[in-house]
Amino acid sequence: MIYRRERPVCRKALIHLTKKYNCGLEELLHHPTMMMSPNLCIQARKMIEESKFKTAKQLKDEERQIAFRRAVGLIR
């Protein structure tokens, strides 16, 4: 898969905003009070299309699921 990273500064800004507000890109894009520049909106859509981007919340949830599965004995 080839990632389209024409706007690395926008990508970093979006990652920072998702961590700050603890939400996903879709929620950030459709947030009623959040005013983003057109470049941020374009880059957010590209990152959503890539579908490889994970927010800090998603990573934390995955870690909890793995820890739970290990505690139960489903994973060694």
N, C-alpha and C positions, 0 to 999 in steps of 0.2 A: 504494500500500500504506500502510495506517495502522499505525504502530508503537504497541504498547501499552507505554507508559512510565509506569506507575503508580508504579513504585518506582525512581526515578533513583539514589538512594543505593545500593540493592542492585545496580543495573546497574554502577555505578562500582566497587563492591567486587568483583563477579565479574570485571570486566575486570582489576582489579589482581591477583586470585588467579590468573587464567589466565596473566598475564605472569610472575608470581612463580614458578609451578610449571611454566611452559612446556608447557601442555597445553590441550586443548579443553574446551568446556563439558560434553560427555558424559562425558569422563574425570573431570572435576572432580566431576560429580554422582554418579558411581558409584565414587569413590575410597573404599576401605575405611577408611582412617584419618581422612578428612576429615569433620568434624562441622559441618554447615552449619545455619543456622537455617531454619525453614519458609519465611520470606519470601525467603531467598536461593534455596531450591530452586524456589519458584514462579516467581521471576523468571528463573532459569536455564532452566526449561522454556519460558517465553514467548520467551526469546531464541533458543532452539533452534527453536521453531516459526516465528519470523520468518525464520530461515535466511539472514539478511543479516549476521549477526555473524561476524567473522573474527578469529581469534586472531593474536597476533604471529608465531607459528610459521607459520601459513598464509600470512600476508602475506610473510614472509621467503622461504618456498618459492616463492611466485609470482614474487617478484623474481628469484630464482635461475633459474627457468625462462625468464623473459623475457630475462635476460642471456645465457643459453645459446643461446636461439634467435637472438638478435642476433649472437652470435659465430659461429654456424654459417651465418648468412645467410638464415634463414627470415623474419626480421623486419628491416625497415630502420629 
